[in-house]
C-alpha cells in the first residue's frame, strides 16, 4: 500500500532538522562511495527581466528515494516546494514547503566547503553580502569554525551596520561592519560571498595569498562576484557539481574560456570529502551553484524523522550504517 503523502511546512522542517544534523548528514552522503551516493539531475532554469524559475532534482536508488525542488525568485519575493518520491513503488511520499529546507541546505553546504578547505583553527572571516542567505551562511561557518571576529560588507551602509549588530547579538562574537570590500577581507583566513552582484567586486590584490573563498552567490548567468584574477590565482577550485558549475557560473565559464585546461583544476566536493589531500595549499575557492543531491539527502532526513517520530530521531539518518546505529 502506498503510504499517505506527508505535507510539511517550514516550521516542521525547522523542528525536525538542525544545522548540525544537516552538516553531518550531507558529509556522510556526499562523501560516500559513488555507487552509494545520490545522483543529481541537470539544473533547469528559466529567466525573465524580473525573475527566474528553477528546478533541481536527484535520485538515490541505494536508499529508495528521488526528489525535485522547484522555486521562483522575483524582486517581489520567492517561493519553493519540494516533492519526494519512492523509487521502488513509484509513489509520491511528501510535499514540503522548501524555504527552510533550502536555507539549511545552503548553510550546510557552505559549512562543508569551509570544513574541507580551511584550517580548523581559522577564527577570522569576511562575509560579503547581507541579503536573505547571509545569516544562514554565517551560521554554517560558526558551526564548523571557532570564529572570534567577522567583518561584514554590503554596499549599503545601513544594511551592513544593522546586520552586524544583529549577528553579534545572536552569535556572541565580534561582528564589525566594513566600509569597503578591501577593508573586510584584509588578513582574514576565509571569505564568504553571498550576493546577487551583476559585476565582480572581489579582487586578488585585496586578498591574502592563502585565503579560502566560499563563493555562494551569483548563481545566475550574467552574475559574478569574483574578479577573473581571483579565479586565475586559485590553486584549487572545488564545486558542488562540476558540470553544473561550469555551465551556470559566470566566473568559471570565463576562466574556462580563457584557459581550456581550467576544468582540470576543478574538483567535486564529494571527491574532496573522500580525499582531502586533493586540495592544494594557496588561494582556494569553493563555488556552489546548487546540487539536487543535497536537497534530496536533507528531504529524506526530514521525511524519515517525520515518519518515525522525533523520539526515534537518532535513527532517521539514511546515511547511518547499522554498526553506527548499534
C-alpha positions, 0 to 999 in steps of 0.5 A: 500500500502506498503510504499517505503523502506527508505535507510539511511546512517550514516550521516542521522542517525547522523542528525536525532538522538542525544545522548540525544534523544537516552538516553531518548528514550531507558529509556522510552522503556526499562523501560516500562511495559513488555507487552509494551516493545520490545522483543529481539531475541537470539544473533547469532554469528559466529567466525573465527581466524580473525573475527566474524559475528553477528546478533541481532534482536527484535520485538515490536508488541505494536508499529508495528515494528521488526528489525535485525542488522547484522555486521562483525568485522575483524582486517581489519575493520567492517561493519553493516546494519540494516533492519526494518520491519512492523509487521502488513503488513509484509513489509520491511520499511528501510535499514540503514547503522548501524555504527552510529546507533550502536555507539549511541546505545552503548553510550546510553546504557552505559549512562543508566547503569551509570544513574541507578547505580551511584550517580548523583553527581559522577564527577570522572571516569576511562575509560579503553580502547581507541579503536573505542567505547571509545569516544562514551562511554565517551560521554554517561557518560558526558551526564548523569554525571557532570564529572570534571576529567577522567583518561584514560588507554590503554596499549599503551602509545601513544594511551592513551596520544593522546586520552586524549588530544583529549577528553579534547579538545572536552569535556572541562574537565580534561582528564589525561592519566594513566600509569597503570590500578591501577593508573586510577581507584584509588578513582574514583566513576565509571569505564568504560571498553571498550576493546577487552582484551583476559585476565582480567586486572581489579582487586578488590584490585585496586578498591574502595569498592563502585565503579560502573563498566560499563563493555562494552567490551569483548563481545566475548567468550574467552574475559574478562576484569574483574578479577573473584574477581571483579565479586565475590565482586559485590553486584549487577550485572545488564545486558542488557539481562540476558540470553544473558549475561550469555551465551556470557560473559566470566566473568559471565559464570565463576562466574556462574560456580563457584557459581550456585546461581550467576544468582540470583544476576543478574538483567535486566536493564529494571527491574532496570529502573522500580525499582531502589531500586533493586540495592544494595549499594557496588561494582556494575557492569553493563555488556552489551553484546548487546540487539536487543531491543535497536537497534530496539527502536533507528531504529524506532526513526530514521525511524519515524523522517525520515518519518515525517520530522525533523520539526515534530521531537518532535513527532517521539518518539514511546515511547511518550504517547499522554498526553506527546505529548499534 
